Amino acid sequence: MKNKVHFAEEDWERVHRDWAAWWEGELERPLVLMHNLVPPPGQPLQFRYVNTATFPLETTADEVIDRVEPLIASRRYLGDAFPRWLPWFGTGIVAGFLGAEVHPTPQTVWFAPSREVELSDLKIRYDPDNVWWRRVQDLTAAAVRNWGRSVAIGHTDLGCNLDILASLRTTERLLTDLCDAPEEIDRLVGEVTTTWLRYYDEIFGIVRENGRGTNPWAPILSAKRCYMFSSDFSAMISPAMFERFVLPDLDACCGAIDHGFYHLDGPGQIRHLDLLLSLDKLRGVQWIPGDGARPPEEWLPLLKRIRDGGKLCQLFVTAEGAMKIVRELGGRGFAFEVRALMNDASARDFLAALHSADPLASRAFR
């Protein structure tokens, strides 16, 4: 490994201890993840983001890791943050594993059906030889091999059932299918769930080798199996359709995965929140207001509803936003990724101020 990851073994022990307490509801403060960027000697400060899907497939997995390694080495992990990396191939790469066309751009990845088939002829089956699936496996294994216990290696963004089907059918066709052929969709979402769990399990078999637990595309960490589920398609359907076509999948996946979270993306999904809160095995909700919407701290009644529903809550916030939430609702049960670059001293000052602002706090930040 060319560049040293700045995170000692005692840091890992602290992080695992506090994340475990948070999952169990025993941490009397919020988790706060912050970063400071300090490039390695001789490296420009430009390693912000790398879309691994844009590398030509003939680029070896080890060469990709060499390219992204300076990004990991350039960061100092403050508060409850930890070194992490995952191969990213867009939201819902399982569609690519199942034969959808994959179109990477520097910022994102687009999926499209590779061919038109009758809905009744569409079958969801695991394909061990799919080029994109093999690529994700190779990159995940290379990351574990290169970084060892220095970095927590995450699951790629697998996506979830209706989003995957939309990539195989197109969004417009799937919306029609839900109304015209709901029994076929029942069959297909069940097939997606079974196949999705196999992909998850096979990646889990790779990442568990480094002993740093699991983390998905979102900044959460578990010593057990965890994932951030999502269903962007759900913003276009009713609660009745969500209950029929999405909730059983979430329930099954949360039953198979110890620490399941849900990515609640935008006001269009708020109507499904009561159904999500009814899932006993769902451990938490990530709230993303969406482009152009008010920031997370301006949704205090919604955040209170999530916490009063017995769920943990993860947010991307500014330092000021985190402060407002803690003052109004207390910090327990929240995990904040604070979108501000801080040095060690300013991070310590902020954590101390956040603790002082919490009306329910009884355990100081460390």
N, C-alpha and C positions, 0 to 999 in steps of 0.2 A: 504494500500500500504506500503510495508516494506521499500522500498528505495526511497528516495526523488529525484524527477526529478529537476535538477538544471536549472530552466528556470522560471523567474518571469512573472507576468502578464504584466508588462511594456515591457518585452522582446517580448511577444506575440504581443502587440500593435505595437511595432516598426517593427517587421517582417511582420505582415499583411499589414501595411502601405506601406512598401517598395516593397513587392511582388505585391501589387495591382498597384502601380505606374509602376513597371516593365512591367506588362501585358499590361498596357495602353500606353506603350512607353514613359512614362513621367519621368522615372528614368535616370538621366544623368550619370550613372556609372554602372559597372557590379554588379550583385549579386555575392557574394563570400561566399561559405559555407566551414567551417573548423570545425574540432573537436579536442578536447583534452581528452585523456583517463585518468581518475582518479578513481580507483576502490573504492567502498564503504569500510568502515573499516571492516577488517577481510576477505575480498574477494580477491582472487588472480586476477591478471590482465590477465584474459584468456577469457573473454566474448567478443569475436570478431564477431562471426557469428553463427547463429542458423538456420538450415534448418528445419522449422516446419513440413515439410512433413515426416521427419524421426521419429517423435514421434508416438508410437503405437496409433491406433485409440481409444483404451480403456483409454488412458491418457486423463483426463478431460481437457477442455479448460482452466479452472482456473489454473490447474497444469502447463500447458504449459506457461501461462503468468508468473507464479512464476519463471519458469526457465529462461525466457528471460528478466525478469525485471532488473537484475543486469547490463545487457548490456546497457539499457537506463540510469540507474543511474550512470554508470561509465563514462559517456560522459559529457564534457562541450561543449556547442554549441556556436561557435564563428562566428563572422561576421553575415551572413544572414542565418546560419544554425538554425535548430529548432528540438525539439524532435519528432521523428517519428517512427512508427513501422507498419508493415503489416504482415499478415500471408502469407508465401511464399511456393508455391507448384509447383515450376517449371514454365518455360516460356510456357504459353498456357494451364493452368489447365482447361480451358473450354472443352478441348478434354476429360479430365477425367470426367467432369460433364456429357458429352454426351456418356459415356460408354467406352472410351478407357482405356486400362490397365495403371496403374500408378505405376512406379517403382522408389522410392526414393533412393538416395545415399547421403552420407554426404555432397557432393559438389553440386549436381544437382538432377534433376528428369527427367526420361525418360518415354516416352509414346509409346504405341504400340496398334495396332488394337486388339480388343478383339475377333473379328471373321471376316472372309472374307464374304463380301456380294457384290452382283452386284451393280454397281454404281447407277442404276436406282432404286434400293431398299433402298438406303441409305437415311434416313430422319433425319433432324436435328430438334429435339423437346426438349423443356424445360422439365426437369425432377425434380420436387421439392424434390423427395426422394433419389436422388443420394447421396451416402455416402460421396463423396468428396465435393460436394456442401454443404451438411449439415455441414461438418467439417469446411469449410471456413466461413460459416455464424456464427457458434458457436464461433470460435476463434475471429472473428471480433467483435462480440457482447461482448465477455468476455473482450477484450482489452478496448473497450469503457467503460464498466462497472468498470473495475479495475483502469484505468488511468484517466477517466473523461476528464477534460479539460487540463490535464497536458501534453498530448501527442497527436499529430495529427495521427489518424489511417488511413492507406491507403488501397486502393483497391489491392487485390492480383493480380498477373500478369496473366490476363485473356487470353492474346494472341490475335491473329488476324486471319482473315478468312482463308487464304491459309495454314498458319502454323497449325491451328486447323484441317483442312481437311487432311493435310499430316499426322498428328498423327492418324487420323481415317482410312486412306487409305494406308499409307507408302509413303515416298517421291517418290520412284520410280514409284509406281502406279499413283500417282497424276500427275507427269510429263507426263506420257502417256495419262492420262485422259484429260489433257488440250488440247492435239492435237486430240485425238480420239473422245471425247464427250464434246466439249466446251459448248453445250447447257445445259447439265446436271450440269456442273460446274457453269454456270450462276445461275441455280436454287439453288444449294447448297450454294454458297457464299451469296445469298440473304437470305436463311434460317439462315445461321450462323450470319449474321448481325442482324437480328431481334431477335434471341435468345441471342446473346451477349449483346445487349442493355438491355434486361430484366435482365440479371445477373448484369450488371453494376448498373442499377436502384435499384435493391434490396440491393446491398451492400451500395450504396449511402444513402438509407433510414436508414441504421444502422449507418454509420460513421458521418452523419450530426448531429446526436444527441449531439455530444460533442462540436460542435460549432467552431472547429478549421479548417474548410475548408476541402479540399480534396487534396490528393497527391497519385500518383501511385507508382509503384516500383522504378521509377526514382526520384531524389531529387528535385522535383518542388512542389510548394504549391500554391493553389488558394482558395480564399474565395468562388469561384463558383465551377462548375463541371469541372474537368480536367482529362486527361489521356495521357499516353505515348504509342501511337500506334506503331506497328512494323509489319514487314513482312519479316522474315529471308529467307523464301522461295523465295522471290523476287530476290535474288542474282542469281537465276538459270533461270530466265525468261527474255524475251525481254521487252522493253518499250511498245510494242503493247499489249502484254499479261498483263502487269502491268496495263495499261490503262483500259483494259476490265475487269479484274478479281479483281483488288485490289482498284483502284481509286474510283469506286462507293461506296464501303464499307467505305473507309476513308471519303468521302464526306458526306455520311449519318451519320456516327458517329460524325464527327466534327459539323454537323448541330444540333445534339442532345446534344453535350457536349461543354460548353462554351470555354474551353481552351484546345484544342487538340494539341498534339506534336507528332512528328514522330521520331522514333529511326532509323537513317540511319546508318546501320551496315556494314562497310567495303567498300573497293573500288568497289566491285561487284554491289553495289546499287547506285553508283553515277550516272549511266546512267538514273536513274528514277528521278533525282532531279528536272529537269525542270517540270515534271508532278506534283511533290509535290508542287513546288512553285506556280503552277497555281491554287491550291486550296485556294480560298480566306479565307475560314473559318479555315484553318490550321494555328495555331498561331506560331509554331516554329519547329525547327529541332535539334535533338540531334545527334552530329557526333561522331561515335565510329570508329576509324581507323581499329581496329581489331588486333588480335595477330600477332606479327612480323612486323607490319606496322610502319611507322613513327608516332611519337606522334602528337596530335592535332595541336600543334603550328607550325608544319611543313606543314600544309595544308592551309596556309593563303589565297590563291586564292579561295579555296572552301568555307572557312568561310566568305570571303567577298561576294561571290556569294549568300550565304544564307542570309546574312544581307541586301545586295542590293536588294534581292528579297522580302524584307519586312517582313522577319521572324525573330523571336527571335532565339537564339542559346544557347544550354546547352552543356557543355563539362566537362569531367573529366581530370584534368590537374595537373601538378606539379606547385609549386610556380613560378619557372622559366618560365614554359610554359605560365602561365597566364600573367606574365610580358611581354613576347614577343608579345603576341596577343594584349595586351593593347597598347604597344608602336607603333605597326604597324597599327592596325585597330581602335583603341579607344575601350573603354569598354562598351559603351552603347549597350544594347540589348543582352549582354552575361550574362550567369549564369555559374560560375565556381564552381565545387566541387574540392577543392584543396586537393590532396592526400599527405598530410603531417600533422603530429601531431605537434601542436603548443600550447604553453602556452599563457596566455592572453597577456603578454607583447610582445612576438614575433609576435602574430597575429596582434596587433595594429601597430607594426612597419611595417609589411608586407602590411597591408591595406593602410597605409600612403604612402609607397613607390609606391604602385600600382596606387594610385590616382595621385601622382606626375608624374608618367610615362605616364599618359593618355594625349595626346595632345589636346583632345576635352573636358576634364573634366572641369566642372564649379561648381560642388557640392561636397564637401568633404565627405569622408566616416565618418560615425558616429559609 
